């Protein structure tokens, strides 16, 4: 029975200069590095053989390029709800720099001055979950780390802050699904780099 239930695959974009340096990259529209492009092509190889009823992508170029290089650009719909967290004044800053001015700072607890609230990113994730659950069949998303982490939390019915517990590396695959029935959402796969199979 489980195999017949739909699966939502989450693909985090490939490496950018800021993801490599640890800088918070929200709305800054950075390109992939050369290594990030290689990671995106590898993601495509990992997804070979899987079929998707819908593909959604953040409109930011790091996700769009990852989607294109993975081979799904032609069928992807760009979804503004999949853009990364707006970090406001902390855009482009590393956690250690922020904590030098604000000791003990945690994104999922404290947010960012001038940026998007946890409630707002949670509301965006809820809209995405609602759209995903309306699709009959498997779905593939290309986006960024923190929005995907909040999305996973909301898929499970957890508070948006629970996204802090779901670490994601660049160019990884994760999968949300169900156990036995649609009323039992689960995480089927998380932060995988190797090839996945349905």
Legacy VTK file of the C-alpha trace (Angstrom):
# vtk DataFile Version 3.0
C-alpha trace
ASCII
DATASET POLYDATA
POINTS 198 float
0.000 0.000 0.000
2.788 2.467 0.909
4.300 2.300 -2.596
1.040 3.569 -4.137
0.995 6.699 -1.991
2.490 9.876 -3.488
6.000 11.038 -2.624
7.256 14.637 -2.611
10.963 14.883 -3.438
12.833 17.950 -2.171
16.010 18.998 -3.989
18.166 21.663 -2.409
20.059 23.793 -4.922
23.744 23.279 -5.682
26.588 25.225 -4.117
26.840 29.015 -4.400
29.747 31.191 -3.251
27.748 32.125 -0.133
26.617 28.607 0.731
30.288 27.603 0.545
31.355 30.477 2.847
28.418 30.023 5.258
26.769 33.377 4.509
23.007 33.599 4.898
21.566 33.678 1.378
17.906 34.596 1.348
16.688 36.808 -1.474
20.163 37.530 -2.918
19.952 35.952 -6.358
23.348 34.278 -6.612
24.444 31.880 -9.359
25.776 28.391 -8.764
29.516 27.878 -8.571
31.130 25.500 -11.046
31.038 22.859 -8.312
27.356 23.662 -7.741
26.657 23.034 -11.420
28.346 19.628 -11.145
26.221 18.890 -8.058
23.063 19.816 -9.980
23.916 17.421 -12.801
24.544 14.688 -10.227
21.087 15.362 -8.754
19.628 14.744 -12.196
21.405 11.382 -12.386
20.012 10.476 -8.957
16.480 11.230 -10.151
16.718 9.260 -13.415
13.849 6.861 -13.869
11.500 8.654 -11.468
8.294 10.148 -12.859
6.638 13.288 -11.514
3.104 14.584 -11.940
4.342 18.104 -11.135
7.682 19.882 -10.716
7.912 23.169 -8.791
10.908 25.483 -8.498
11.838 28.608 -6.583
12.223 31.544 -9.000
15.727 32.320 -7.662
18.470 31.441 -10.150
20.300 28.998 -7.875
17.183 26.786 -7.792
16.253 27.396 -11.450
19.755 26.487 -12.644
19.810 23.374 -10.429
16.433 22.357 -11.849
17.597 22.975 -15.431
20.886 21.103 -15.042
19.088 18.198 -13.358
16.922 17.937 -16.471
13.560 19.183 -15.161
13.513 22.824 -16.246
11.129 22.301 -19.156
8.325 20.989 -16.943
8.905 23.098 -13.822
6.447 25.716 -12.578
8.077 28.587 -10.697
6.488 29.086 -7.294
7.225 32.314 -5.365
6.283 30.558 -2.110
9.447 28.450 -2.527
11.895 31.376 -2.281
14.300 31.235 0.638
13.740 32.958 3.986
14.174 36.729 3.813
17.050 37.365 6.254
16.656 41.149 6.254
19.680 42.820 7.876
21.408 39.434 8.223
21.512 38.781 4.479
25.068 37.887 3.474
26.260 37.516 7.080
27.621 34.377 8.724
26.227 33.059 12.003
29.473 33.756 13.892
29.381 37.409 12.737
25.786 37.781 13.875
26.527 36.163 17.243
29.460 38.525 17.801
26.847 41.309 18.013
23.958 39.209 19.297
25.303 36.364 21.510
23.285 33.151 21.424
21.310 34.172 18.322
19.321 31.369 16.683
17.490 31.900 13.398
14.532 29.646 14.208
13.987 31.318 17.584
15.054 34.915 17.082
14.472 35.646 13.392
16.172 38.526 11.598
15.656 42.284 11.979
13.985 43.667 8.872
13.416 40.152 7.553
10.646 37.613 7.322
9.087 36.295 10.514
8.933 32.606 11.338
5.125 32.857 11.141
5.350 34.291 7.599
7.678 31.577 6.290
5.470 29.009 8.023
2.427 30.417 6.204
4.266 30.148 2.872
5.180 26.532 3.666
1.543 25.805 4.528
0.427 27.094 1.134
2.972 24.830 -0.570
1.858 21.807 1.476
-1.751 22.480 0.537
-0.843 22.570 -3.177
1.287 19.423 -2.879
-1.490 17.436 -1.253
-3.832 18.364 -4.117
-1.536 16.743 -6.730
-2.235 13.154 -7.692
1.160 11.517 -8.082
4.752 12.230 -7.158
6.063 15.795 -7.013
9.570 17.278 -7.233
10.582 20.624 -5.681
13.793 22.633 -6.194
14.467 25.269 -3.559
16.717 26.433 -0.704
17.669 24.999 2.663
15.664 26.866 5.282
12.358 27.012 3.404
12.644 23.259 2.717
13.334 22.611 6.409
10.244 24.615 7.428
8.258 22.823 4.731
9.238 19.437 6.178
8.155 20.546 9.645
4.790 21.756 8.380
4.300 18.560 6.310
4.488 16.661 9.605
2.162 19.097 11.381
4.991 20.511 13.538
5.534 24.184 14.324
7.710 26.031 11.766
10.521 26.303 14.361
10.912 22.508 14.240
12.656 23.055 10.905
15.786 23.726 12.967
16.120 19.952 13.488
16.286 19.061 9.773
19.793 19.855 8.519
20.221 20.070 4.730
23.407 20.132 2.664
23.556 21.590 -0.841
22.443 19.418 -3.763
20.797 16.795 -1.580
17.537 14.938 -1.977
14.894 14.387 0.650
11.445 12.837 0.372
8.186 13.458 2.174
5.418 10.903 2.017
2.951 8.870 4.003
2.882 5.679 6.043
-0.027 3.402 5.109
-2.549 6.214 4.525
-2.777 9.911 3.622
-3.552 10.871 7.216
-0.067 9.737 8.340
2.596 12.046 6.852
6.232 10.980 7.302
9.754 11.771 6.160
10.835 8.931 3.876
14.347 10.171 3.084
16.472 13.060 4.318
19.640 14.855 3.157
20.733 12.099 0.766
23.448 12.507 -1.834
23.414 8.995 -3.308
21.041 7.728 -5.971
17.437 7.250 -4.842
14.850 4.819 -6.129
11.072 4.925 -5.918
LINES 1 199
198 0 1 2 3 4 5 6 7 8 9 10 11 12 13 14 15 16 17 18 19 20 21 22 23 24 25 26 27 28 29 30 31 32 33 34 35 36 37 38 39 40 41 42 43 44 45 46 47 48 49 50 51 52 53 54 55 56 57 58 59 60 61 62 63 64 65 66 67 68 69 70 71 72 73 74 75 76 77 78 79 80 81 82 83 84 85 86 87 88 89 90 91 92 93 94 95 96 97 98 99 100 101 102 103 104 105 106 107 108 109 110 111 112 113 114 115 116 117 118 119 120 121 122 123 124 125 126 127 128 129 130 131 132 133 134 135 136 137 138 139 140 141 142 143 144 145 146 147 148 149 150 151 152 153 154 155 156 157 158 159 160 161 162 163 164 165 166 167 168 169 170 171 172 173 174 175 176 177 178 179 180 181 182 183 184 185 186 187 188 189 190 191 192 193 194 195 196 197
